[in-house]
Amino acid sequence: MIARYLLAWIPMIFIGILNGILRETTYGKYFHELRAHQISTVTGIVLFSVYIWFLTRLWGLESAGQAIAVGAIWLLLTVTFEFLFGHYIAGHPWGKLFADYNLLAGRVWIFVLVTIAIGPFLFYRFSP
């Protein structure tokens, strides 16, 4: 079962890219970068939540432990991808990548990570 969820992480890359394209081609043109980032965080949380909900309804989760494991694996994969892709492919300096974790500066990306990490458990826990 974990293997399915591991493979199901791959479309999350495309969900994130789609969210970024949405930001850059629509409201990102009209809002300051920080505000666009914050709006994008909210839309990302919604998109990832819908996807996680769909997967947990489609396949189910066998236990709270499994749900926690899925969330932890997804979190690790997402953070690893963000840093490796962001630095080595997109060419962003490490400082810029770490800056997205600065809540005091209004950077709220970490809430997307929280959603990815705890989403499987929450949908398991509160499923009918």
Residue frames relative to the residue before (quaternion, step in Angstrom):
aa qw qx qy qz dx dy dz
M 1.0000 0.0000 0.0000 0.0000 0.00 0.00 0.00
I 0.6330 0.5295 -0.3393 0.4515 3.59 0.96 -0.81
A 0.6127 0.5670 -0.3562 0.4198 3.60 1.02 -0.76
R 0.6178 0.5368 -0.3433 0.4608 3.59 1.02 -0.75
Y 0.6934 0.4736 -0.2735 0.4692 3.53 0.87 -0.98
L 0.5897 0.5555 -0.3631 0.4602 3.57 1.13 -0.60
L 0.6839 0.4591 -0.2767 0.4950 3.59 0.90 -0.89
A 0.6293 0.5493 -0.3310 0.4390 3.58 1.10 -0.66
W 0.5275 0.6129 -0.4217 0.4103 3.58 1.23 -0.18
I 0.5734 0.6346 -0.3821 0.3501 3.62 1.01 -0.74
P 0.6706 0.4722 -0.3318 0.4661 3.67 0.82 -0.75
M 0.5386 0.6165 -0.4114 0.4006 3.60 1.18 -0.36
I 0.5569 0.5798 -0.3876 0.4511 3.58 1.16 -0.53
F 0.7093 0.4623 -0.2559 0.4666 3.55 0.87 -0.98
I 0.5850 0.5459 -0.3679 0.4737 3.58 1.14 -0.58
G 0.6593 0.5060 -0.2994 0.4686 3.58 0.96 -0.87
I 0.6565 0.4965 -0.3080 0.4772 3.57 0.96 -0.86
L 0.6344 0.5260 -0.3204 0.4672 3.58 0.96 -0.85
N 0.6405 0.5202 -0.3186 0.4665 3.57 0.98 -0.83
G 0.6591 0.5018 -0.3017 0.4719 3.59 0.99 -0.81
I 0.6356 0.5128 -0.3242 0.4774 3.57 1.02 -0.79
L 0.6204 0.5408 -0.3318 0.4609 3.57 0.99 -0.83
R 0.6578 0.5106 -0.3031 0.4633 3.58 0.93 -0.93
E 0.7347 0.4586 -0.2465 0.4349 3.57 0.73 -1.06
T 0.7407 0.4156 -0.2349 0.4727 3.59 1.04 -0.66
T 0.7492 0.3335 -0.2092 0.5326 3.61 1.22 -0.20
Y 0.8668 0.1178 -0.0590 0.4810 3.57 -0.49 -1.20
G 0.5510 0.6248 -0.3938 0.3886 3.60 1.16 -0.39
K 0.6182 0.5461 -0.3326 0.4572 3.56 1.22 -0.45
Y 0.7554 0.4132 -0.1894 0.4720 3.56 1.16 -0.57
F 0.7298 0.3697 -0.2201 0.5313 3.57 1.23 -0.35
H 0.6038 -0.5152 0.4663 0.3905 3.53 -1.30 0.44
E 0.6666 -0.5414 0.3346 0.3881 3.59 -1.12 0.68
L 0.6609 0.5071 -0.3257 0.4472 3.61 0.87 -0.86
R 0.6652 0.4882 -0.3079 0.4736 3.59 0.89 -0.88
A 0.6373 0.5142 -0.3316 0.4685 3.60 0.97 -0.78
H 0.6155 0.5380 -0.3319 0.4707 3.58 1.05 -0.77
Q 0.6787 0.4951 -0.2908 0.4578 3.58 0.89 -0.91
I 0.6421 0.4984 -0.3181 0.4880 3.58 0.99 -0.81
S 0.6482 0.5274 -0.3038 0.4576 3.55 0.98 -0.88
T 0.6000 0.5471 -0.3533 0.4646 3.57 1.10 -0.63
V 0.6608 0.4974 -0.3055 0.4719 3.58 0.92 -0.88
T 0.6764 0.4714 -0.3085 0.4745 3.60 0.85 -0.88
G 0.6198 0.5388 -0.3366 0.4608 3.59 1.08 -0.68
I 0.6361 0.5202 -0.3238 0.4690 3.57 0.96 -0.84
V 0.6564 0.5009 -0.3115 0.4703 3.59 0.93 -0.86
L 0.6813 0.4938 -0.2975 0.4511 3.60 0.81 -0.98
F 0.6831 0.4698 -0.2923 0.4767 3.59 0.87 -0.90
S 0.6335 0.5356 -0.3364 0.4457 3.59 0.99 -0.76
V 0.6458 0.5051 -0.3206 0.4743 3.58 0.94 -0.85
Y 0.6600 0.5067 -0.3071 0.4619 3.58 0.93 -0.88
I 0.6659 0.4903 -0.3036 0.4733 3.60 0.89 -0.91
W 0.6263 0.5284 -0.3337 0.4661 3.59 0.96 -0.83
F 0.6490 0.5265 -0.3120 0.4519 3.58 0.90 -0.96
L 0.6805 0.4913 -0.2962 0.4559 3.59 0.85 -0.94
T 0.6832 0.4826 -0.3030 0.4567 3.57 0.89 -0.88
R 0.6297 0.4951 -0.3369 0.4949 3.61 1.14 -0.48
L 0.6634 0.5235 -0.2999 0.4425 3.57 0.99 -0.85
W 0.8265 0.2287 -0.0772 0.5085 3.57 0.76 -1.07
G 0.3389 -0.7335 0.5162 0.2840 3.57 1.10 -0.58
L 0.2431 -0.7103 0.6331 0.1886 3.50 -1.38 0.10
E 0.4616 -0.7380 0.4307 0.2383 3.57 -0.87 0.96
S 0.8107 -0.0161 0.0518 0.5829 3.58 1.10 -0.60
A 0.6493 -0.4826 0.4033 0.4277 3.52 -1.33 0.20
G 0.6289 0.5498 -0.3300 0.4396 3.57 1.02 -0.77
Q 0.6522 0.4974 -0.3135 0.4785 3.55 0.99 -0.80
A 0.6377 0.5255 -0.3249 0.4601 3.59 0.98 -0.82
I 0.6509 0.4999 -0.3088 0.4807 3.58 0.99 -0.83
A 0.6445 0.5214 -0.3209 0.4579 3.60 0.98 -0.83
V 0.6373 0.5194 -0.3272 0.4659 3.59 0.95 -0.85
G 0.6692 0.5009 -0.2986 0.4606 3.59 0.87 -0.93
A 0.6607 0.5076 -0.3086 0.4590 3.58 0.96 -0.85
I 0.6474 0.5075 -0.3161 0.4727 3.58 0.97 -0.84
W 0.6603 0.5035 -0.3077 0.4645 3.58 0.91 -0.90
L 0.6288 0.5295 -0.3342 0.4611 3.58 0.99 -0.79
L 0.6656 0.5027 -0.2982 0.4640 3.58 0.86 -0.96
L 0.6698 0.4940 -0.2996 0.4664 3.59 0.89 -0.89
T 0.6681 0.5164 -0.3031 0.4418 3.58 0.94 -0.90
V 0.6774 0.4744 -0.2969 0.4773 3.59 0.85 -0.93
T 0.6362 0.5218 -0.3269 0.4648 3.59 0.96 -0.83
F 0.6636 0.4972 -0.3023 0.4702 3.58 0.89 -0.92
E 0.6411 0.5452 -0.3297 0.4279 3.59 0.86 -0.95
F 0.7284 0.4337 -0.2526 0.4664 3.57 0.81 -0.98
L 0.6966 0.4658 -0.2956 0.4586 3.60 0.84 -0.89
F 0.6785 0.4583 -0.2913 0.4948 3.59 0.88 -0.90
G 0.6630 0.5354 -0.3059 0.4245 3.56 0.87 -0.98
H 0.7380 0.4043 -0.2339 0.4869 3.57 0.93 -0.85
Y 0.8000 0.3641 -0.1811 0.4411 3.57 0.60 -1.14
I 0.7310 0.3728 -0.2377 0.5198 3.62 1.09 -0.54
A 0.7580 0.3668 -0.2036 0.4995 3.58 0.76 -1.06
G 0.4211 -0.7577 0.4211 0.2669 3.58 1.26 -0.28
H 0.3897 0.7179 -0.4927 0.3000 3.60 1.17 0.42
P 0.4731 -0.6487 0.5011 0.3230 3.59 -0.99 0.72
W 0.6511 -0.5344 0.3707 0.3913 3.56 -1.18 0.60
G 0.6303 0.5652 -0.3334 0.4148 3.59 0.97 -0.83
K 0.6469 0.5070 -0.3155 0.4742 3.57 1.01 -0.79
L 0.6502 0.5156 -0.3175 0.4588 3.57 0.97 -0.81
F 0.6793 0.4715 -0.2904 0.4816 3.58 0.94 -0.86
A 0.5891 0.5985 -0.3652 0.4018 3.60 1.10 -0.63
D 0.6034 0.5723 -0.3628 0.4205 3.61 1.11 -0.54
Y 0.6536 0.4959 -0.3092 0.4809 3.60 1.26 -0.18
N 0.5324 0.6469 -0.3906 0.3815 3.60 1.29 0.04
L 0.2458 -0.8021 0.5324 0.1133 3.56 -0.06 1.32
L 0.6320 0.5557 -0.3356 0.4232 3.59 1.03 -0.75
A 0.6835 0.4415 -0.2750 0.5122 3.58 1.23 -0.44
G 0.6003 -0.5957 0.3469 0.4055 3.58 1.28 0.18
R 0.4844 0.6450 -0.4434 0.3909 3.57 1.29 0.13
V 0.0815 -0.8581 0.5067 -0.0188 3.57 -0.42 1.21
W 0.2341 0.8078 -0.5026 0.2004 3.59 1.26 0.40
I 0.5909 0.6107 -0.3661 0.3793 3.58 1.03 -0.76
F 0.6163 0.5560 -0.3546 0.4305 3.61 1.12 -0.55
V 0.5682 0.5401 -0.3846 0.4873 3.59 1.19 -0.41
L 0.6558 0.5089 -0.3074 0.4653 3.57 0.95 -0.86
V 0.6216 0.5276 -0.3368 0.4709 3.58 1.01 -0.78
T 0.6419 0.5263 -0.3170 0.4588 3.59 0.96 -0.87
I 0.6663 0.4964 -0.2956 0.4715 3.57 0.90 -0.93
A 0.6888 0.4987 -0.2793 0.4458 3.58 0.97 -0.86
I 0.8057 0.2953 -0.1544 0.4897 3.60 0.79 -0.94
G 0.4372 0.7278 -0.4399 0.2928 3.59 1.25 -0.24
P 0.6769 0.4842 -0.3265 0.4480 3.64 0.73 -0.89
F 0.6624 0.4977 -0.3143 0.4634 3.59 0.94 -0.81
L 0.6647 0.5058 -0.3164 0.4497 3.60 0.88 -0.90
F 0.6846 0.4613 -0.2955 0.4808 3.59 0.92 -0.83
Y 0.6012 0.5219 -0.3574 0.4883 3.61 1.14 -0.51
R 0.6984 0.5052 -0.2685 0.4300 3.55 0.78 -1.09
F 0.8008 0.2965 -0.1394 0.5014 3.57 0.88 -0.89
S 0.3889 0.7067 -0.5023 0.3115 3.58 1.18 0.48
P 0.5581 -0.6290 0.4215 0.3393 3.59 -1.08 0.67
